Amino acid sequence: MTNGLYSSYGMNGVVAVLYGLHLTAIASLNTILWRLVTGPGFHPELAGAAFPLLMFVSGTIAAAIEPNYAAYFWVLAFGGLFVRRLLRPRDGVA
């Protein structure tokens, strides 16, 4: 539903915030699932899941202020893959 609104109305402020909230909810559930899977302690996979959540929250706040800049934050969410790679152990165990 939010994809249809976003494609129809683009960078309308209300639609951009709604779309950002939807992305944030998905990223939140993903982060919770990774926490359940990895257990207590620090894990690169959890950091890789939390980074997109941070970017989606930032993008949603940006969408509330200036909707045209929100998409730049949302694209940065793909950086979670690089965060996980940078934080994993170097001994080859992933």
ABEGO torsion letter per residue (X at the ends): XAAAAAAAAEABAAAAAAAAAAAAAAAAAAAAAAAAAAEBEBBAAAAAAAAAAAAAAAAAAAAAABAAAAAAAAAAAAAAAAAAAAABBAAGBX
